[in-house]
Amino acid sequence: MHERILIAGFGGQGILFAGKFLVYANLLAGKEVSWLPSYGPEMRGGTANCSVILSDTPIGSPIVDIPDILVVMNLPSLDKFEGATAPGGRIFVDSALITRRVARADVTSVYIPATQLADANGLSGLANMVMLGKVIADCGLCRPEDLPAAMGKVVPERKRALFDKNIQALQVGAAFFG
């Protein structure tokens, strides 16, 4: 296993949280991991992305310039990173916020209305985890039994009340077939 993942969107969408969660879930499974956040100075409303690498072998560099998996939560991120995705890679698009289709024919495109699904299930603000649930289910990126423990590592104490809602959001995304 050696997956290079780029998760991108606006600040405030939980982009960095999603990447950190994915890293902890794989760390618990004994994988080699890397998480490298990047965000504009604007924070909320500015751009945010994170590079995640999951591997069975040591990781030489934390930089993901050619992602195998691209997860985009806004149009500027799709515009910026679509061309960088590896041929044969996968692009996951929040189709509730991004109306254009992926232009490339050499990648697999997955459209999930994550923001709409989150809102419809009483999980407003958790579209990031709905999206990540779909990515994990489709790509087999981690073991289901590691998800609660990983969530316990990344949900801060002041937001403990959101633990169950985050797990529910992952389940909503994993169950989406569209």
C-alpha positions as CSV (number, residue, x, y, z in Angstrom):
1,M,0.0,0.0,0.0
2,H,1.2,3.5,-0.9
3,E,-1.6,6.0,-1.4
4,R,-0.9,9.7,-2.0
5,I,-4.1,11.7,-1.1
6,L,-4.8,15.4,-1.4
7,I,-7.9,16.8,0.3
8,A,-8.8,20.4,-0.6
9,G,-11.4,23.0,-0.1
10,F,-12.2,26.2,1.8
11,G,-10.9,26.9,5.3
12,G,-13.7,26.0,7.7
13,Q,-14.8,22.9,5.8
14,G,-12.8,20.6,8.0
15,I,-10.2,19.7,5.4
16,L,-7.3,19.5,7.8
17,F,-9.4,17.6,10.3
18,A,-10.4,15.0,7.7
19,G,-6.7,14.4,6.7
20,K,-5.7,14.1,10.4
21,F,-8.4,11.6,11.0
22,L,-7.4,9.5,8.1
23,V,-3.8,9.5,9.3
24,Y,-4.7,8.4,12.8
25,A,-6.9,5.6,11.5
26,N,-3.9,4.2,9.6
27,L,-1.4,4.9,12.4
28,L,-3.5,2.7,14.6
29,A,-3.3,-0.1,12.0
30,G,0.5,0.2,12.1
31,K,0.9,2.0,8.7
32,E,3.5,4.6,7.9
33,V,1.7,7.9,7.6
34,S,2.4,11.6,6.7
35,W,0.1,14.6,7.1
36,L,1.1,18.0,5.7
37,P,-1.4,20.9,6.1
38,S,-1.5,23.9,3.9
39,Y,-3.8,26.9,4.2
40,G,-4.0,30.5,3.1
41,P,-3.7,33.3,5.7
42,E,-7.5,34.0,5.5
43,M,-8.3,30.7,7.3
44,R,-12.1,30.5,7.1
45,G,-13.1,31.1,3.6
46,G,-9.6,30.9,2.3
47,T,-8.1,27.9,0.6
48,A,-7.0,24.9,2.6
49,N,-5.6,21.5,1.6
50,C,-3.6,18.7,3.2
51,S,-1.4,16.1,1.8
52,V,-1.8,12.6,3.3
53,I,0.4,9.6,2.5
54,L,-0.5,6.1,3.8
55,S,2.1,3.4,3.2
56,D,3.3,0.0,4.3
57,T,6.9,1.2,3.9
58,P,8.8,4.3,5.1
59,I,7.7,7.6,3.5
60,G,10.5,9.7,1.9
61,S,8.7,13.0,1.5
62,P,5.4,14.3,2.9
63,I,4.7,16.3,-0.2
64,V,1.8,15.1,-2.5
65,D,2.3,16.7,-5.9
66,I,0.7,13.9,-7.9
67,P,-2.2,12.5,-5.8
68,D,-3.6,9.0,-6.4
69,I,-6.8,10.2,-4.7
70,L,-8.0,13.8,-4.9
71,V,-10.9,14.9,-2.6
72,V,-12.3,18.3,-3.5
73,M,-14.9,20.3,-1.6
74,N,-15.0,23.4,-3.7
75,L,-14.6,24.5,-7.4
76,P,-11.3,26.3,-7.0
77,S,-9.7,23.2,-5.6
78,L,-11.0,21.1,-8.5
79,D,-9.8,23.7,-11.0
80,K,-6.3,23.7,-9.3
81,F,-5.7,20.0,-8.6
82,E,-7.6,18.1,-11.3
83,G,-4.7,18.2,-13.7
84,A,-2.2,17.0,-11.1
85,T,-4.0,13.8,-10.3
86,A,-2.2,10.6,-11.4
87,P,-3.6,8.9,-14.5
88,G,-5.7,6.1,-13.2
89,G,-6.4,8.0,-10.0
90,R,-9.7,8.9,-8.4
91,I,-11.3,12.3,-7.9
92,F,-14.0,12.6,-5.3
93,V,-16.2,15.7,-5.8
94,D,-18.7,17.3,-3.5
95,S,-21.4,17.6,-6.1
96,A,-23.6,19.7,-3.8
97,L,-21.1,22.5,-4.1
98,I,-19.4,21.8,-7.4
99,T,-21.6,21.7,-10.5
100,R,-19.0,21.1,-13.2
101,R,-17.8,17.6,-14.1
102,V,-14.3,16.3,-14.1
103,A,-12.9,16.9,-17.6
104,R,-10.3,14.1,-17.6
105,A,-11.2,10.7,-19.0
106,D,-8.1,8.9,-17.5
107,V,-9.3,9.1,-13.9
108,T,-12.3,7.7,-12.1
109,S,-14.7,10.5,-10.9
110,V,-17.0,10.0,-8.0
111,Y,-19.7,12.6,-7.3
112,I,-21.2,12.7,-3.9
113,P,-23.5,15.5,-2.7
114,A,-21.7,15.5,0.7
115,T,-22.9,18.9,1.9
116,Q,-26.5,18.0,1.0
117,L,-26.3,14.6,2.6
118,A,-24.9,16.1,5.8
119,D,-27.6,18.7,6.0
120,A,-30.4,16.1,5.3
121,N,-29.1,13.9,8.1
122,G,-28.9,16.6,10.7
123,L,-25.1,16.7,10.4
124,S,-24.6,20.2,9.1
125,G,-21.0,21.2,9.0
126,L,-19.8,17.6,8.7
127,A,-19.7,17.3,4.9
128,N,-16.0,16.6,5.2
129,M,-16.7,13.4,7.1
130,V,-19.5,12.4,4.8
131,M,-17.0,12.8,1.9
132,L,-14.3,10.9,3.8
133,G,-16.7,8.0,4.6
134,K,-17.3,7.6,0.9
135,V,-13.5,7.7,0.1
136,I,-12.7,5.2,2.8
137,A,-15.4,2.8,1.7
138,D,-14.5,3.1,-2.0
139,C,-10.8,2.9,-1.6
140,G,-10.4,0.6,1.4
141,L,-8.1,3.1,3.1
142,C,-8.5,1.9,6.7
143,R,-10.0,-0.8,8.9
144,P,-13.6,0.0,10.1
145,E,-12.7,-1.2,13.6
146,D,-10.0,1.6,13.8
147,L,-12.5,4.5,13.1
148,P,-13.8,5.1,16.6
149,A,-10.4,5.1,18.2
150,A,-9.1,7.4,15.5
151,M,-12.0,9.7,16.0
152,G,-11.2,9.8,19.7
153,K,-7.7,11.0,18.9
154,V,-8.8,13.9,16.7
155,V,-12.0,15.3,18.2
156,P,-10.9,17.9,20.7
157,E,-12.3,17.8,24.2
158,R,-14.3,21.0,23.7
159,K,-16.1,19.2,20.8
160,R,-16.6,15.8,22.4
161,A,-20.4,16.1,21.8
162,L,-19.6,15.8,18.1
163,F,-17.9,12.4,18.4
164,D,-21.0,10.4,17.5
165,K,-22.1,12.8,14.8
166,N,-18.7,12.4,13.1
167,I,-19.0,8.6,13.2
168,Q,-22.6,8.9,11.8
169,A,-21.3,11.2,9.0
170,L,-18.7,8.6,8.0
171,Q,-21.5,6.0,7.9
172,V,-23.7,8.2,5.7
173,G,-20.9,8.7,3.2
174,A,-19.9,5.0,3.2
175,A,-23.6,4.1,2.5
176,F,-24.0,6.5,-0.5
177,F,-24.4,4.8,-3.8
178,G,-25.1,7.5,-6.4
